[in-house]
Amino acid sequence: MTHIIAMTGATGFAGRHVVSELLARGHRLRALVRNPQTAGLPPEVDVVTGDLANRDALTRLLSGASAVIHLAGALTALDREGYFRVNEQGTLALADAAQTTNVRRFVHISSLAAREPQLSGYAASKRAGEDVVGPRMAALNAILIRPPAVYGPGDRGTLPLIKELTRPVAAIPAPAHARFSLIHGRDLARLIARAVESDLQGLHEVSDGKPGGYGWADLIRTASAFRGSPIRPLFLPRAVPAAVATVAEGLSRLTGKPGMVNRGKIAELYHPDWVAREGGLSLPDPTAFDTGFAETVTWYRKAGWLPQGRGTDTRTASSRTFQ
């Protein structure tokens, strides 16, 4: 008998990588989507129309499923309540439905931001989502996964940073001494697939496995080597992006459309320690950042997201295809 794996967030950047990975492993998938017409998922994926606030849709999503991967979340919101409505209350609704339908495995994808809930509404809401699942760890056979910054072909979230790292002078909204972990989207998908297929429980911070994470000097060195000429970092005083964020929040309130730039995001960017604490979930062959950076920049340029410039991904075309 073939088992069904249910998913939320399948249409996002990480979600699409997870879909490709699980289909390649022979799993049957069922995904919760808001609009099937624009979802763009492979035809092998069964689609359930709805969102995390729709209890009937959650029941349809989970009925007969052996596992659920919870990837959906609010990355932006107009206010603190908007983050909590999705990241906490949506997780609660899914966890309740998973118990009601007797799903045997719950894989909850949180964020490394949840480690510092005082920094932003997003970070606090992601911790609140973890707090929903934590007390039900045994009942749900659950695992909590905290990824760091996820990058790779097709990702718009890290596009501004990658863009800066292709310029002669890179304007960086972060402290010069900060350290952080990274993970390629394809590798995160592989880790999630491993989590689905195992019974490992608990909270796990994941990354590409680089001990001690990265400093900005590491990224500048990689980007300079790819470009073929030195890149000079310009570390912006926090007051500069904070002022921009204040204006951006005002515009968001006027338009009713949340944006990625807000004061909470700036607080996250200027936190000095986003290094993942390695646990029991890892890969033996993660993508090194120099390889992932070259692949990502090459894809961005081919897609027209970045202008053409110096640097070339010398791997074969098939190896850099984005699924």
Solvent accessible surface area in square Angstrom, and as a share of the most:
residue,aa,sasa,rsa
1,M,214,0.96
2,T,69,0.40
3,H,91,0.41
4,I,18,0.09
5,I,4,0.02
6,A,0,0.00
7,M,1,0.00
8,T,1,0.00
9,G,21,0.20
10,A,1,0.01
11,T,52,0.30
12,G,35,0.33
13,F,38,0.16
14,A,20,0.15
15,G,1,0.01
16,R,69,0.25
17,H,12,0.05
18,V,0,0.00
19,V,3,0.02
20,S,37,0.24
21,E,35,0.16
22,L,0,0.00
23,L,42,0.21
24,A,89,0.69
25,R,94,0.34
26,G,56,0.54
27,H,43,0.19
28,R,111,0.41
29,L,2,0.01
30,R,34,0.13
31,A,0,0.00
32,L,13,0.07
33,V,8,0.05
34,R,183,0.67
35,N,69,0.35
36,P,49,0.31
37,Q,157,0.70
38,T,104,0.61
39,A,6,0.05
40,G,62,0.60
41,L,26,0.13
42,P,46,0.29
43,P,134,0.84
44,E,109,0.49
45,V,8,0.05
46,D,70,0.36
47,V,60,0.35
48,V,15,0.09
49,T,67,0.39
50,G,13,0.12
51,D,45,0.23
52,L,20,0.10
53,A,90,0.70
54,N,59,0.30
55,R,140,0.51
56,D,100,0.52
57,A,0,0.00
58,L,0,0.00
59,T,65,0.38
60,R,123,0.45
61,L,0,0.00
62,L,0,0.00
63,S,51,0.33
64,G,64,0.61
65,A,7,0.05
66,S,16,0.10
67,A,4,0.03
68,V,0,0.00
69,I,0,0.00
70,H,2,0.01
71,L,29,0.14
72,A,28,0.22
73,G,35,0.33
74,A,14,0.11
75,L,113,0.56
76,T,37,0.21
77,A,19,0.15
78,L,87,0.43
79,D,73,0.38
80,R,126,0.46
81,E,109,0.49
82,G,6,0.06
83,Y,17,0.07
84,F,46,0.19
85,R,154,0.56
86,V,41,0.23
87,N,6,0.03
88,E,44,0.20
89,Q,90,0.40
90,G,4,0.03
91,T,1,0.00
92,L,56,0.28
93,A,4,0.03
94,L,0,0.00
95,A,0,0.00
96,D,48,0.25
97,A,13,0.10
98,A,0,0.00
99,Q,76,0.34
100,T,110,0.64
101,T,31,0.18
102,N,118,0.60
103,V,9,0.05
104,R,143,0.52
105,R,10,0.03
106,F,1,0.00
107,V,0,0.00
108,H,3,0.01
109,I,9,0.05
110,S,8,0.05
111,S,18,0.12
112,L,5,0.02
113,A,10,0.08
114,A,0,0.00
115,R,20,0.07
116,E,32,0.14
117,P,39,0.25
118,Q,127,0.56
119,L,39,0.19
120,S,11,0.07
121,G,15,0.15
122,Y,25,0.09
123,A,0,0.00
124,A,10,0.08
125,S,0,0.00
126,K,16,0.07
127,R,76,0.28
128,A,13,0.10
129,G,1,0.01
130,E,9,0.04
131,D,88,0.46
132,V,20,0.12
133,V,0,0.00
134,G,29,0.28
135,P,117,0.74
136,R,53,0.19
137,M,36,0.16
138,A,86,0.67
139,A,70,0.54
140,L,2,0.01
141,N,29,0.15
142,A,0,0.00
143,I,0,0.00
144,L,9,0.04
145,I,0,0.00
146,R,14,0.05
147,P,10,0.06
148,P,14,0.09
149,A,52,0.40
150,V,29,0.17
151,Y,5,0.02
152,G,0,0.00
153,P,1,0.01
154,G,16,0.16
155,D,12,0.06
156,R,152,0.56
157,G,55,0.52
158,T,20,0.12
159,L,27,0.13
160,P,86,0.54
161,L,49,0.24
162,I,4,0.02
163,K,75,0.32
164,E,30,0.14
165,L,1,0.01
166,T,24,0.14
167,R,95,0.35
168,P,78,0.49
169,V,60,0.34
170,A,0,0.00
171,A,32,0.25
172,I,0,0.00
173,P,42,0.27
174,A,4,0.03
175,P,22,0.14
176,A,61,0.48
177,H,134,0.60
178,A,5,0.04
179,R,100,0.37
180,F,23,0.10
181,S,4,0.02
182,L,11,0.05
183,I,0,0.00
184,H,0,0.00
185,G,0,0.00
186,R,79,0.29
187,D,1,0.00
188,L,3,0.01
189,A,2,0.01
190,R,50,0.18
191,L,1,0.00
192,I,0,0.00
193,A,0,0.00
194,R,94,0.34
195,A,0,0.00
196,V,16,0.09
197,E,90,0.40
198,S,44,0.28
199,D,106,0.55
200,L,63,0.32
201,Q,71,0.32
202,G,24,0.23
203,L,82,0.41
204,H,16,0.07
205,E,12,0.06
206,V,0,0.00
207,S,12,0.08
208,D,12,0.06
209,G,39,0.37
210,K,78,0.33
211,P,121,0.76
212,G,44,0.42
213,G,1,0.01
214,Y,15,0.06
215,G,7,0.07
216,W,22,0.08
217,A,68,0.52
218,D,29,0.15
219,L,1,0.01
220,I,17,0.09
221,R,148,0.54
222,T,28,0.16
223,A,0,0.00
224,S,21,0.13
225,A,82,0.63
226,F,31,0.13
227,R,42,0.15
228,G,64,0.62
229,S,22,0.14
230,P,117,0.73
231,I,8,0.04
232,R,145,0.53
233,P,45,0.28
234,L,84,0.42
235,F,63,0.26
236,L,44,0.22
237,P,88,0.56
238,R,121,0.44
239,A,74,0.58
240,V,73,0.42
241,P,13,0.08
242,A,29,0.23
243,A,59,0.46
244,V,84,0.48
245,A,0,0.00
246,T,67,0.39
247,V,98,0.56
248,A,25,0.19
249,E,28,0.13
250,G,22,0.21
251,L,103,0.51
252,S,16,0.11
253,R,155,0.57
254,L,149,0.74
255,T,86,0.50
256,G,41,0.39
257,K,151,0.64
258,P,56,0.35
259,G,32,0.31
260,M,92,0.41
261,V,67,0.39
262,N,25,0.13
263,R,131,0.48
264,G,19,0.18
265,K,49,0.21
266,I,10,0.05
267,A,12,0.10
268,E,15,0.07
269,L,72,0.36
270,Y,27,0.10
271,H,34,0.15
272,P,58,0.36
273,D,62,0.32
274,W,37,0.13
275,V,31,0.18
276,A,7,0.06
277,R,153,0.56
278,E,93,0.42
279,G,46,0.44
280,G,57,0.54
281,L,11,0.06
282,S,61,0.40
283,L,22,0.11
284,P,107,0.67
285,D,87,0.45
286,P,48,0.30
287,T,18,0.11
288,A,57,0.44
289,F,10,0.04
290,D,84,0.44
291,T,53,0.31
292,G,0,0.00
293,F,1,0.00
294,A,15,0.12
295,E,1,0.00
296,T,0,0.00
297,V,0,0.00
298,T,26,0.15
299,W,49,0.17
300,Y,0,0.00
301,R,23,0.08
302,K,173,0.73
303,A,47,0.36
304,G,61,0.58
305,W,64,0.22
306,L,7,0.04
307,P,97,0.61
308,Q,138,0.61
309,G,48,0.46
310,R,135,0.49
311,G,24,0.23
312,T,103,0.60
313,D,7,0.04
314,T,127,0.74
315,R,69,0.25
316,T,92,0.54
317,A,69,0.53
318,S,94,0.61
319,S,53,0.34
320,R,65,0.24
321,T,77,0.45
322,F,50,0.21
323,Q,127,0.57
